[in-house]
Amino acid sequence: PERYEGPVRRVTIGYAFALGRVEVTTAQYREFARATGRPATTGCWTAQDRTYVQVAGTRWEDPGYGRPAADDEPAACLTWLDAKAYVDWLAARTGQRYRLPTEAEWEYSARGGRSGFYPWGDDPAQACREANVYDRLAAAARPLPIEAAPCEDGYPGIAPVGRFSANPFGLHDMAGNVWEWVQDCYAMPHPADAPVDGSAQLREGCDRRGVRGGSWITTIQRQRPTFRGRDPETMLSQIFGLRVARDL
């Protein structure tokens, strides 16, 4: 059975904010790591032999692809703590109010004004227009016991950012490529007093944080904008990265 996601809540975002058009890249994260001296967290969970295993020595520079991560690929193998440190550094460096998006902001942005089952609509076969998902190519390259999208996006593994069509808000890769950490603590169901103004829920479930959007090696059912991932702040996976938000 699929994970419960409700109850449905009406959220009103009455302020202006922006999201990065693409996920934070390896090159951008490298600039942060060099500027701050932040050591790489090592030992990413990676897809191997029809399952996921933790591989010693893997890190954001080498996430287990069999090669170093390319500069224009999304930074991956990042914990929530790494992602939070990045946005805090970016805010301090630029003087702008950068941060991680909230769950509500992320879901609103992923939909782009549309109401389909997936960000691109209701048909899973249309995924490959907008998202690097676990498709027929990925399934052939890395067979896993998960459902593949019935299409081919041209990338059996990770893809450079921005290679797929943007959604109506001009955002790329809101589904697929890498999961994106958000600010919120994870509670299921949503607490009765959870914010309905777009802000983050930071009162319950803070042993885990929200992560959204699916990845290049995630079952198609979890590429939906409503699917709520949840993992410890220290979780390190080759499919976890981030996208920045900024208050305007």
Backbone as CSV, one residue per row, in Angstrom:
resi,resn,N_x,N_y,N_z,CA_x,CA_y,CA_z,C_x,C_y,C_z
1,PRO,0.828,-1.202,0.000,0.000,0.000,0.000,0.863,1.252,0.000
2,GLU,0.355,2.281,-0.652,1.093,3.534,-0.691,1.004,4.250,0.654
3,ARG,1.997,5.052,0.945,2.056,5.792,2.201,0.941,6.835,2.249
4,TYR,0.286,6.949,3.401,-0.758,7.953,3.586,-0.149,9.345,3.475
5,GLU,-0.846,10.255,2.800,-0.304,11.594,2.548,-1.162,12.698,3.147
6,GLY,-2.370,12.393,3.590,-3.328,13.417,3.993,-3.194,13.843,5.444
7,PRO,-4.221,14.506,5.942,-5.424,14.903,5.215,-5.155,16.103,4.303
8,VAL,-6.038,16.290,3.326,-5.931,17.453,2.447,-6.142,18.716,3.264
9,ARG,-5.286,19.691,3.042,-5.395,20.963,3.758,-5.413,22.103,2.753
10,ARG,-6.135,23.161,3.070,-6.091,24.370,2.254,-5.003,25.287,2.810
11,VAL,-4.014,25.579,2.002,-2.901,26.430,2.405,-2.920,27.692,1.560
12,THR,-2.783,28.826,2.198,-2.748,30.117,1.500,-1.371,30.737,1.699
13,ILE,-0.627,30.913,0.607,0.689,31.538,0.655,0.522,33.005,0.293
14,GLY,0.599,33.855,1.296,0.318,35.267,1.078,1.565,36.130,1.023
15,TYR,2.642,35.565,0.527,3.904,36.303,0.458,4.628,35.890,-0.823
16,ALA,5.617,36.640,-1.203,6.369,36.349,-2.423,7.628,35.559,-2.083
17,PHE,7.905,34.554,-2.882,9.123,33.780,-2.718,9.557,33.276,-4.093
18,ALA,10.784,32.845,-4.184,11.300,32.291,-5.434,11.973,30.963,-5.147
19,LEU,11.961,30.082,-6.145,12.714,28.835,-6.099,13.750,28.844,-7.203
20,GLY,14.858,28.154,-6.969,15.858,28.003,-8.016,15.254,27.339,-9.239
21,ARG,15.602,27.819,-10.419,15.067,27.234,-11.646,15.518,25.789,-11.811
22,VAL,16.682,25.465,-11.269,17.204,24.097,-11.324,17.723,23.715,-9.943
23,GLU,18.017,22.450,-9.779,18.609,21.973,-8.534,20.037,22.497,-8.399
24,VAL,20.505,22.640,-7.175,21.886,23.067,-6.927,22.827,22.056,-7.572
25,THR,23.804,22.549,-8.319,24.696,21.667,-9.072,25.933,21.268,-8.263
26,THR,26.626,20.280,-8.780,27.891,19.859,-8.180,28.875,21.019,-8.128
27,ALA,28.963,21.808,-9.203,29.890,22.945,-9.238,29.538,23.973,-8.168
28,GLN,28.259,24.236,-7.981,27.843,25.206,-6.969,28.144,24.689,-5.570
29,TYR,27.884,23.417,-5.327,28.179,22.870,-4.004,29.684,22.839,-3.755
30,ARG,30.477,22.584,-4.788,31.932,22.600,-4.634,32.414,23.975,-4.196
31,GLU,31.853,25.028,-4.772,32.243,26.384,-4.381,31.990,26.607,-2.894
32,PHE,30.857,26.145,-2.414,30.529,26.242,-0.988,31.510,25.434,-0.140
33,ALA,31.767,24.181,-0.547,32.646,23.315,0.239,34.052,23.892,0.340
34,ARG,34.544,24.455,-0.758,35.883,25.052,-0.738,35.917,26.322,0.100
35,ALA,34.868,27.119,0.017,34.831,28.373,0.754,34.733,28.159,2.258
36,THR,34.058,27.107,2.662,33.800,26.882,4.087,34.681,25.802,4.692
37,GLY,35.310,24.991,3.848,36.081,23.865,4.353,35.221,22.754,4.907
38,ARG,33.943,22.722,4.535,33.051,21.695,5.064,33.473,20.320,4.548
39,PRO,33.733,19.385,5.429,34.128,18.047,4.969,32.945,17.315,4.352
40,ALA,33.227,16.472,3.378,32.175,15.695,2.733,31.681,14.600,3.673
41,THR,30.370,14.453,3.767,29.798,13.309,4.452,29.970,12.097,3.539
42,THR,30.408,10.984,4.064,30.726,9.831,3.227,29.870,8.616,3.577
43,GLY,29.769,7.711,2.597,29.024,6.471,2.792,27.597,6.568,2.293
44,CYS,27.429,6.908,1.006,26.094,7.080,0.428,25.404,5.730,0.222
45,TRP,24.101,5.734,0.382,23.287,4.607,-0.037,23.158,4.685,-1.557
46,THR,23.480,3.594,-2.243,23.458,3.570,-3.700,22.713,2.341,-4.197
47,ALA,22.241,2.431,-5.439,21.513,1.312,-6.049,22.494,0.319,-6.641
48,GLN,22.455,-0.921,-6.148,23.322,-1.981,-6.656,22.636,-3.324,-6.491
49,ASP,22.779,-4.173,-7.507,22.330,-5.562,-7.406,20.877,-5.679,-6.942
50,ARG,20.013,-4.906,-7.580,18.560,-4.942,-7.346,18.168,-4.498,-5.942
51,THR,19.053,-3.788,-5.247,18.720,-3.261,-3.936,19.551,-2.000,-3.694
52,TYR,19.528,-1.491,-2.469,20.306,-0.314,-2.100,21.289,-0.692,-1.010
53,VAL,22.535,-0.299,-1.188,23.573,-0.617,-0.212,24.363,0.648,0.099
54,GLN,24.928,0.695,1.307,25.767,1.818,1.706,27.204,1.515,1.285
55,VAL,27.787,2.426,0.505,29.109,2.183,-0.075,30.132,3.103,0.580
56,ALA,31.114,2.540,1.229,32.150,3.315,1.902,32.889,4.203,0.900
57,GLY,33.163,5.427,1.304,33.950,6.343,0.488,33.152,7.174,-0.485
58,THR,31.920,6.790,-0.791,31.109,7.606,-1.691,30.733,8.913,-1.002
59,ARG,30.627,9.983,-1.771,30.380,11.324,-1.249,29.876,12.189,-2.403
60,TRP,29.663,13.474,-2.132,29.061,14.311,-3.174,29.919,14.396,-4.426
61,GLU,31.234,14.324,-4.292,32.099,14.372,-5.475,32.067,13.062,-6.267
62,ASP,31.728,11.976,-5.614,31.718,10.653,-6.217,30.545,9.865,-5.627
63,PRO,29.331,10.113,-6.156,28.124,9.550,-5.536,27.828,8.093,-5.859
64,GLY,28.770,7.406,-6.483,28.530,6.004,-6.799,28.027,5.777,-8.204
65,TYR,28.322,6.704,-9.118,27.928,6.546,-10.512,28.939,5.719,-11.308
66,GLY,30.068,5.374,-10.705,31.151,4.742,-11.443,32.092,5.758,-12.069
67,ARG,31.895,7.031,-11.712,32.706,8.157,-12.212,32.448,9.332,-11.292
68,PRO,33.306,10.366,-11.329,33.020,11.569,-10.539,31.753,12.265,-11.023
69,ALA,31.103,12.978,-10.137,29.926,13.761,-10.514,30.341,14.910,-11.424
70,ALA,29.563,15.160,-12.476,29.851,16.250,-13.402,29.389,17.582,-12.819
71,ASP,30.050,18.653,-13.232,29.749,19.981,-12.693,28.306,20.394,-12.918
72,ASP,27.708,19.975,-14.064,26.355,20.436,-14.381,25.277,19.450,-13.949
73,GLU,25.656,18.438,-13.191,24.673,17.517,-12.625,24.260,18.021,-11.245
74,PRO,23.066,17.641,-10.781,22.658,18.090,-9.451,23.560,17.508,-8.377
75,ALA,23.947,18.328,-7.419,24.715,17.828,-6.284,23.896,16.768,-5.561
76,ALA,24.524,15.646,-5.256,23.840,14.524,-4.627,24.702,13.989,-3.493
77,CYS,24.199,12.990,-2.797,24.861,12.472,-1.592,24.999,13.596,-0.564
78,LEU,23.912,14.302,-0.338,23.899,15.384,0.641,22.863,15.086,1.717
79,THR,23.256,15.235,2.974,22.305,15.136,4.073,21.497,16.429,4.167
80,TRP,20.449,16.399,4.999,19.692,17.631,5.253,20.610,18.671,5.901
81,LEU,21.501,18.226,6.751,22.429,19.147,7.406,23.358,19.812,6.387
82,ASP,23.795,19.049,5.376,24.606,19.635,4.306,23.799,20.678,3.538
83,ALA,22.560,20.329,3.207,21.706,21.243,2.444,21.446,22.527,3.218
84,LYS,21.178,22.392,4.523,20.914,23.571,5.355,22.162,24.436,5.454
85,ALA,23.319,23.810,5.593,24.570,24.575,5.664,24.802,25.335,4.360
86,TYR,24.468,24.726,3.235,24.654,25.394,1.940,23.795,26.651,1.841
87,VAL,22.497,26.544,2.164,21.635,27.730,2.012,21.997,28.809,3.024
88,ASP,22.433,28.413,4.212,22.865,29.407,5.192,24.100,30.157,4.692
89,TRP,25.043,29.436,4.099,26.242,30.069,3.523,25.865,30.991,2.377
90,LEU,24.964,30.550,1.514,24.556,31.362,0.370,23.882,32.648,0.830
91,ALA,23.072,32.555,1.869,22.422,33.748,2.402,23.439,34.721,2.972
92,ALA,24.395,34.209,3.733,25.419,35.072,4.329,26.301,35.698,3.258
93,ARG,26.620,34.934,2.224,27.514,35.427,1.176,26.864,36.510,0.325
94,THR,25.564,36.347,0.032,24.887,37.254,-0.899,24.098,38.366,-0.214
95,GLY,23.792,38.190,1.070,22.929,39.145,1.748,21.463,38.969,1.396
96,GLN,21.142,37.921,0.656,19.758,37.615,0.298,19.218,36.523,1.223
97,ARG,17.908,36.461,1.354,17.293,35.533,2.310,17.069,34.152,1.687
98,TYR,18.183,33.467,1.427,18.111,32.101,0.901,17.838,31.117,2.034
99,ARG,17.139,30.042,1.687,16.774,29.007,2.658,16.293,27.786,1.890
100,LEU,15.948,26.733,2.595,15.294,25.599,1.976,13.809,25.903,1.803
101,PRO,13.185,25.403,0.752,11.744,25.622,0.606,10.964,24.857,1.661
102,THR,9.771,25.330,1.952,8.861,24.564,2.808,8.137,23.528,1.952
103,GLU,7.529,22.549,2.620,6.767,21.541,1.876,5.665,22.185,1.055
104,ALA,4.945,23.140,1.642,3.835,23.778,0.929,4.338,24.555,-0.281
105,GLU,5.416,25.301,-0.110,5.994,26.045,-1.236,6.453,25.099,-2.337
106,TRP,7.083,24.009,-1.929,7.601,23.056,-2.910,6.456,22.450,-3.714
107,GLU,5.415,22.013,-3.030,4.305,21.359,-3.740,3.592,22.336,-4.671
108,TYR,3.357,23.541,-4.198,2.741,24.575,-5.049,3.588,24.801,-6.296
109,SER,4.895,24.903,-6.121,5.793,25.176,-7.241,5.894,23.995,-8.189
110,ALA,5.887,22.785,-7.645,5.982,21.592,-8.481,4.760,21.458,-9.383
111,ARG,3.612,21.834,-8.878,2.397,21.748,-9.685,2.399,22.783,-10.809
112,GLY,2.957,23.932,-10.562,2.998,24.942,-11.605,1.635,25.388,-12.082
113,GLY,0.655,25.362,-11.202,-0.698,25.766,-11.581,-1.533,24.664,-12.192
114,ARG,-0.984,23.450,-12.279,-1.707,22.324,-12.857,-2.259,21.420,-11.753
115,SER,-3.167,20.540,-12.097,-3.834,19.739,-11.072,-3.794,18.243,-11.360
116,GLY,-2.870,17.779,-12.187,-2.818,16.369,-12.529,-2.288,15.489,-11.408
117,PHE,-2.385,14.184,-11.630,-1.884,13.196,-10.685,-0.375,13.336,-10.526
118,TYR,0.304,13.615,-11.654,1.739,13.896,-11.665,1.949,15.377,-11.976
119,PRO,3.139,15.909,-11.798,3.350,17.327,-12.118,3.027,17.669,-13.570
120,TRP,3.211,16.719,-14.483,3.005,16.975,-15.909,1.606,16.612,-16.379
121,GLY,0.780,15.982,-15.537,-0.552,15.543,-15.929,-0.874,14.192,-15.340
122,ASP,-1.801,13.468,-15.951,-2.253,12.194,-15.395,-1.589,10.972,-16.015
123,ASP,-0.923,11.127,-17.145,-0.403,9.995,-17.891,1.066,9.747,-17.536
124,PRO,1.391,8.601,-16.916,2.796,8.338,-16.573,3.692,8.233,-17.804
125,ALA,3.129,7.929,-18.953,3.920,7.813,-20.174,4.456,9.157,-20.648
126,GLN,3.907,10.255,-20.115,4.366,11.598,-20.480,5.466,12.116,-19.562
127,ALA,5.901,11.297,-18.612,6.899,11.737,-17.634,8.174,12.221,-18.289
128,CYS,8.599,11.552,-19.338,9.930,11.800,-19.900,10.048,13.138,-20.615
129,ARG,8.959,13.870,-20.784,9.043,15.225,-21.335,9.621,16.196,-20.311
130,GLU,9.308,15.971,-19.030,9.666,16.940,-17.998,10.575,16.393,-16.913
131,ALA,10.836,15.097,-16.901,11.517,14.541,-15.728,12.440,13.395,-16.092
132,ASN,13.579,13.347,-15.410,14.492,12.214,-15.495,14.089,11.226,-14.413
133,VAL,13.293,10.241,-14.806,12.714,9.299,-13.854,13.260,7.889,-14.104
134,TYR,12.838,6.963,-13.258,13.171,5.556,-13.475,12.298,5.055,-14.621
135,ASP,12.878,5.081,-15.829,12.144,4.735,-17.037,12.640,3.402,-17.587
136,ARG,12.271,3.101,-18.834,12.694,1.827,-19.422,14.213,1.743,-19.552
137,LEU,14.871,2.858,-19.875,16.328,2.857,-19.990,16.989,2.575,-18.643
138,ALA,16.499,3.258,-17.587,17.062,3.054,-16.247,16.820,1.630,-15.773
139,ALA,15.641,1.088,-16.063,15.323,-0.274,-15.628,16.216,-1.297,-16.320
140,ALA,16.556,-1.037,-17.595,17.443,-1.947,-18.305,18.861,-1.880,-17.752
141,ALA,19.288,-0.665,-17.368,20.645,-0.483,-16.848,20.777,-0.947,-15.409
142,ARG,19.735,-0.705,-14.597,19.771,-1.056,-13.169,18.425,-1.652,-12.789
143,PRO,18.233,-2.941,-13.016,16.948,-3.554,-12.660,16.697,-3.477,-11.155
144,LEU,15.551,-2.914,-10.807,15.141,-2.820,-9.406,13.684,-3.267,-9.298
145,PRO,13.254,-3.741,-8.150,11.873,-4.209,-7.982,10.894,-3.050,-7.766
146,ILE,10.934,-2.070,-8.668,10.034,-0.919,-8.614,9.471,-0.679,-10.005
147,GLU,8.348,0.054,-10.068,7.685,0.309,-11.343,8.416,1.398,-12.119
148,ALA,8.674,1.131,-13.394,9.325,2.098,-14.268,8.281,2.861,-15.085
149,ALA,8.611,4.096,-15.422,7.743,4.874,-16.306,7.772,4.255,-17.701
150,PRO,6.618,4.175,-18.386,6.566,3.559,-19.714,7.010,4.518,-20.813
151,CYS,8.240,5.032,-20.696,8.792,5.960,-21.679,10.309,5.929,-21.553
152,GLU,10.995,6.702,-22.398,12.452,6.790,-22.338,12.849,8.252,-22.356
153,ASP,13.592,8.691,-21.326,13.969,10.101,-21.214,15.374,10.397,-21.725
154,GLY,16.069,9.356,-22.179,17.400,9.558,-22.741,18.538,9.429,-21.751
155,TYR,18.228,9.260,-20.472,19.256,9.166,-19.436,18.995,7.951,-18.554
156,PRO,19.803,6.899,-18.653,19.620,5.759,-17.762,20.073,6.036,-16.338
157,GLY,20.811,7.132,-16.136,21.263,7.532,-14.809,20.939,8.994,-14.564
158,ILE,21.760,9.650,-13.776,21.560,11.069,-13.471,21.662,11.893,-14.758
159,ALA,20.970,13.036,-14.804,21.011,13.920,-15.968,21.504,15.301,-15.552
160,PRO,22.168,16.025,-16.453,22.496,17.421,-16.163,21.217,18.199,-15.857
161,VAL,21.331,19.234,-15.041,20.149,20.021,-14.684,19.613,20.766,-15.910
162,GLY,18.303,20.969,-15.931,17.696,21.810,-16.950,17.593,21.224,-18.336
163,ARG,17.771,19.912,-18.492,17.717,19.295,-19.813,16.289,18.987,-20.264
164,PHE,15.356,19.013,-19.351,13.966,18.684,-19.679,13.111,19.947,-19.679
165,SER,11.930,19.853,-20.263,11.047,21.009,-20.356,10.717,21.553,-18.971
166,ALA,10.656,22.869,-18.869,10.273,23.516,-17.617,8.764,23.405,-17.418
167,ASN,8.335,23.501,-16.156,6.898,23.543,-15.903,6.373,24.961,-16.151
168,PRO,5.074,25.210,-16.009,4.548,26.546,-16.316,5.128,27.675,-15.466
169,PHE,5.767,27.370,-14.359,6.425,28.387,-13.543,7.890,28.579,-13.939
170,GLY,8.345,27.887,-14.971,9.725,28.029,-15.424,10.728,27.216,-14.629
171,LEU,10.268,26.217,-13.892,11.139,25.401,-13.046,11.414,24.055,-13.707
172,HIS,12.659,23.632,-13.663,13.069,22.365,-14.253,13.282,21.302,-13.176
173,ASP,13.007,20.066,-13.533,13.362,18.903,-12.697,12.688,18.909,-11.330
174,MET,11.472,19.455,-11.250,10.771,19.373,-9.967,10.417,17.924,-9.637
175,ALA,10.244,17.113,-10.655,10.145,15.666,-10.464,11.398,15.048,-11.060
176,GLY,11.872,13.981,-10.443,13.009,13.262,-10.981,14.358,13.892,-10.684
177,ASN,15.392,13.290,-11.257,16.802,13.644,-11.057,17.235,13.370,-9.616
178,VAL,17.062,14.296,-8.665,17.329,13.969,-7.259,16.174,14.458,-6.382
179,TRP,15.955,13.749,-5.297,15.029,14.224,-4.265,15.567,15.537,-3.704
180,GLU,14.670,16.406,-3.253,15.060,17.717,-2.754,14.615,17.884,-1.300
181,TRP,15.591,18.134,-0.423,15.279,18.369,0.992,14.459,19.643,1.151
182,VAL,13.509,19.622,2.090,12.736,20.815,2.438,12.944,21.136,3.915
183,GLN,12.430,22.290,4.339,12.635,22.734,5.722,11.909,21.872,6.744
184,ASP,10.725,21.396,6.387,9.793,20.861,7.372,10.269,19.610,8.089
185,CYS,9.877,19.526,9.344,9.908,18.257,10.043,8.780,17.388,9.478
186,TYR,8.943,16.067,9.575,7.951,15.167,8.986,7.028,14.611,10.056
187,ALA,5.749,14.843,9.882,4.740,14.234,10.737,3.639,13.690,9.842
188,MET,3.135,12.503,10.163,2.074,11.890,9.389,1.043,11.296,10.347
189,PRO,-0.231,11.721,10.249,-0.735,12.741,9.327,-0.259,14.133,9.729
190,HIS,-0.592,15.105,8.889,-0.271,16.478,9.243,-0.879,16.801,10.607
191,PRO,-0.134,17.422,11.513,-0.709,17.797,12.810,-1.906,18.730,12.631
192,ALA,-2.826,18.651,13.565,-4.030,19.481,13.470,-3.682,20.962,13.458
193,ASP,-2.573,21.322,14.123,-2.191,22.731,14.181,-1.061,23.060,13.204
194,ALA,-0.877,22.217,12.174,0.177,22.486,11.189,-0.109,23.811,10.481
195,PRO,0.906,24.582,10.153,0.697,25.879,9.507,-0.077,25.741,8.194
196,VAL,-0.917,26.713,7.931,-1.657,26.757,6.667,-1.342,28.047,5.916
197,ASP,-0.215,28.678,6.280,0.188,29.932,5.634,1.416,29.747,4.744
198,GLY,1.803,28.499,4.490,2.963,28.234,3.644,4.251,28.034,4.402
199,SER,4.266,28.325,5.696,5.492,28.191,6.480,5.739,26.727,6.832
200,ALA,6.926,26.452,7.334,7.328,25.079,7.632,6.716,24.594,8.939
201,GLN,6.418,23.306,8.993,5.958,22.647,10.211,7.198,22.189,10.965
202,LEU,7.474,22.814,12.104,8.710,22.566,12.844,8.452,22.144,14.287
203,ARG,7.232,21.651,14.570,6.879,21.313,15.950,6.851,19.812,16.218
204,GLU,6.541,19.009,15.211,6.406,17.565,15.416,7.260,16.802,14.402
205,GLY,7.754,15.641,14.838,8.455,14.750,13.926,9.822,15.236,13.502
206,CYS,10.492,16.004,14.335,11.753,16.610,13.908,12.945,15.666,13.992
207,ASP,12.681,14.370,14.256,13.743,13.377,14.073,13.909,13.037,12.597
208,ARG,12.969,13.527,11.761,13.048,13.336,10.312,12.677,14.639,9.613
209,ARG,13.142,14.780,8.379,12.844,15.964,7.569,12.196,15.540,6.259
210,GLY,11.416,16.454,5.698,10.763,16.171,4.437,11.730,16.196,3.271
211,VAL,11.443,15.356,2.283,12.226,15.330,1.049,11.235,15.057,-0.077
212,ARG,11.360,15.796,-1.176,10.306,15.794,-2.188,10.842,15.602,-3.605
213,GLY,9.981,15.060,-4.473,10.212,15.138,-5.900,10.684,13.898,-6.623
214,GLY,11.052,12.833,-5.916,11.507,11.649,-6.626,12.882,11.818,-7.250
215,SER,13.304,10.808,-7.998,14.652,10.817,-8.553,14.720,9.987,-9.823
216,TRP,15.918,9.886,-10.371,16.146,9.097,-11.576,16.041,7.600,-11.324
217,ILE,15.968,7.214,-10.066,15.891,5.790,-9.740,14.837,5.546,-8.660
218,THR,13.701,6.256,-8.823,12.565,6.150,-7.904,11.341,5.691,-8.680
219,THR,10.549,4.810,-8.089,9.334,4.335,-8.737,8.464,5.506,-9.197
220,ILE,7.816,5.332,-10.335,7.030,6.416,-10.927,5.947,6.919,-9.975
221,GLN,5.382,6.054,-9.144,4.316,6.470,-8.237,4.783,7.517,-7.230
222,ARG,6.082,7.557,-6.952,6.590,8.525,-5.979,7.069,9.823,-6.629
223,GLN,6.815,9.972,-7.918,7.139,11.232,-8.595,5.986,12.220,-8.503
224,ARG,4.920,11.858,-7.801,3.761,12.740,-7.663,4.085,13.927,-6.744
225,PRO,3.512,15.094,-7.008,3.806,16.254,-6.152,3.304,16.101,-4.728
226,THR,2.375,15.181,-4.491,1.838,14.990,-3.138,2.643,13.998,-2.315
227,PHE,3.528,13.227,-2.949,4.239,12.189,-2.192,5.253,12.829,-1.247
228,ARG,5.215,12.412,0.016,6.029,13.029,1.052,7.103,12.043,1.527
229,GLY,8.328,12.246,1.073,9.435,11.473,1.597,9.808,11.959,2.983
230,ARG,10.433,11.095,3.775,10.843,11.496,5.129,12.040,10.672,5.554
231,ASP,13.085,11.373,5.977,14.314,10.694,6.362,15.025,11.476,7.457
232,PRO,15.899,10.799,8.213,16.683,11.504,9.234,17.555,12.590,8.606
233,GLU,17.869,13.610,9.385,18.719,14.706,8.900,20.067,14.208,8.408
234,THR,20.501,13.065,8.921,21.821,12.531,8.580,21.778,11.507,7.436
235,MET,20.595,11.282,6.868,20.487,10.316,5.780,21.314,10.769,4.583
236,LEU,22.124,9.852,4.037,23.007,10.173,2.919,22.707,9.204,1.785
237,SER,22.223,9.740,0.677,21.841,8.907,-0.446,22.299,9.534,-1.747
238,GLN,22.635,8.710,-2.725,23.057,9.214,-4.024,21.908,9.886,-4.779
239,ILE,20.697,9.849,-4.238,19.562,10.477,-4.906,18.967,11.626,-4.085
240,PHE,19.719,12.139,-3.105,19.240,13.264,-2.295,20.095,14.498,-2.564
241,GLY,19.430,15.597,-2.933,20.099,16.873,-3.176,19.244,18.012,-2.667
242,LEU,19.289,19.158,-3.346,18.502,20.300,-2.882,18.254,21.312,-3.990
243,ARG,17.277,22.160,-3.714,16.953,23.327,-4.517,16.777,24.484,-3.536
244,VAL,17.223,25.660,-3.906,17.150,26.787,-2.974,15.824,27.535,-3.118
245,ALA,15.404,28.132,-2.024,14.299,29.085,-2.017,14.840,30.427,-1.542
246,ARG,14.128,31.499,-1.885,14.539,32.824,-1.424,13.311,33.671,-1.158
247,ASP,13.290,34.323,-0.011,12.225,35.278,0.288,12.415,36.532,-0.553
248,LEU,11.329,37.051,-1.082,11.390,38.261,-1.912,10.771,39.437,-1.180
